[in-house]
Amino acid sequence: MSRKYSSKINKIRTFALSLIFIGFIIMYFGIFFKESVLIMTIFMILGLLSIIASTIVYFWIGMLSTKAVQVICPACNKPTKMLGRVDMCMHCREPLTLDKELEGKEFDEKYNRKK
């Protein structure tokens, strides 16, 4: 079974973007309850909270990205940022590691978990 991996930073950014769209969808459902101001307001507030959560996640990943180790990918020769012991290149999805013990091993995100 082949699993499609992507860099951790891109995964978190994708999650934050999905929170924005989820927030808009929740707000859109609120329009169907125009006759009940309370229910419509609840949907609008929940949608707004989702968008605020997205802003917080974007801020957090931005701060995390400034502390990430920047490396040059050996496959595409482009700079990419790494979080953890193993990560993928943001451009070509080449498995990357800075840990000498993991070089040559099959890529697995479990290597980033603490023992």
C-alpha positions as CSV (number, residue, x, y, z in Angstrom):
1,M,0.0,0.0,0.0
2,S,1.6,3.2,-1.2
3,R,0.8,6.2,1.0
4,K,1.2,9.7,-0.3
5,Y,3.4,11.8,2.0
6,S,3.9,15.6,2.0
7,S,6.0,17.9,4.1
8,K,4.7,18.7,7.6
9,I,4.6,22.4,7.0
10,N,2.4,21.9,3.9
11,K,0.1,19.6,5.8
12,I,-0.5,22.1,8.5
13,R,-1.0,24.9,5.9
14,T,-3.5,22.7,4.1
15,F,-5.4,22.1,7.4
16,A,-5.5,25.9,8.0
17,L,-6.9,26.5,4.5
18,S,-9.5,23.8,5.0
19,L,-10.6,25.5,8.3
20,I,-11.3,28.7,6.3
21,F,-13.5,26.8,3.7
22,I,-15.2,24.9,6.5
23,G,-16.0,28.2,8.2
24,F,-17.5,29.6,5.1
25,I,-19.6,26.5,4.6
26,I,-20.9,26.6,8.2
27,M,-21.8,30.3,7.7
28,Y,-23.6,29.4,4.4
29,F,-25.7,26.8,6.2
30,G,-26.8,29.6,8.6
31,I,-28.5,31.3,5.6
32,F,-31.0,28.5,5.5
33,F,-32.2,29.4,9.0
34,K,-33.2,33.1,8.2
35,E,-36.5,32.7,10.0
36,S,-34.7,31.8,13.3
37,V,-32.3,34.5,14.2
38,L,-30.8,32.5,17.0
39,I,-29.9,29.5,14.9
40,M,-28.6,31.6,12.1
41,T,-26.4,33.6,14.6
42,I,-25.1,30.3,16.1
43,F,-24.0,29.1,12.6
44,M,-22.4,32.5,11.8
45,I,-20.5,32.5,15.1
46,L,-19.3,28.9,14.6
47,G,-18.1,29.8,11.1
48,L,-16.3,32.8,12.4
49,L,-14.7,30.7,15.1
50,S,-13.4,28.3,12.4
51,I,-11.9,31.2,10.5
52,I,-10.3,32.6,13.6
53,A,-8.9,29.1,14.4
54,S,-7.4,29.1,10.9
55,T,-5.7,32.4,11.5
56,I,-4.2,31.0,14.7
57,V,-3.0,27.9,12.9
58,Y,-1.4,30.0,10.2
59,F,0.3,32.2,12.8
60,W,1.5,29.1,14.6
61,I,2.9,27.4,11.5
62,G,4.5,30.7,10.5
63,M,6.4,30.9,13.8
64,L,7.3,27.2,13.6
65,S,8.5,27.7,10.0
66,T,11.0,30.4,11.1
67,K,12.6,27.8,13.5
68,A,12.6,25.0,11.0
69,V,16.0,23.7,9.6
70,Q,16.5,24.8,6.0
71,V,18.3,22.3,3.8
72,I,19.0,21.9,0.1
73,C,17.1,18.9,-1.4
74,P,19.6,16.5,-3.0
75,A,17.1,15.5,-5.7
76,C,15.8,18.9,-6.9
77,N,18.5,21.2,-5.4
78,K,15.9,23.6,-4.1
79,P,15.9,24.9,-0.5
80,T,13.2,23.3,1.7
81,K,12.4,23.4,5.4
82,M,12.5,20.3,7.7
83,L,10.5,19.7,10.9
84,G,11.5,16.7,13.0
85,R,13.9,13.8,12.2
86,V,12.4,13.0,8.8
87,D,10.4,15.1,6.4
88,M,9.6,15.4,2.7
89,C,10.9,18.0,0.3
90,M,8.2,20.6,-0.3
91,H,8.9,20.7,-4.0
92,C,9.6,17.1,-5.2
93,R,8.6,15.0,-2.1
94,E,12.0,13.5,-1.7
95,P,12.4,11.9,1.8
96,L,14.8,13.9,3.8
97,T,16.6,13.2,7.1
98,L,19.4,14.8,9.1
99,D,19.8,11.7,11.3
100,K,22.7,9.5,10.2
101,E,21.0,6.4,11.7
102,L,18.0,6.8,9.4
103,E,19.8,7.3,6.1
104,G,18.9,4.6,3.6
105,K,15.9,3.4,5.6
106,E,12.4,3.3,4.2
107,F,10.6,6.7,4.9
108,D,8.2,6.5,7.8
109,E,6.7,9.4,9.8
110,K,6.8,7.3,12.9
111,Y,10.5,8.2,13.2
112,N,9.4,11.7,14.4
113,R,7.5,10.3,17.4
114,K,9.2,10.3,20.8
115,K,10.0,6.9,22.2
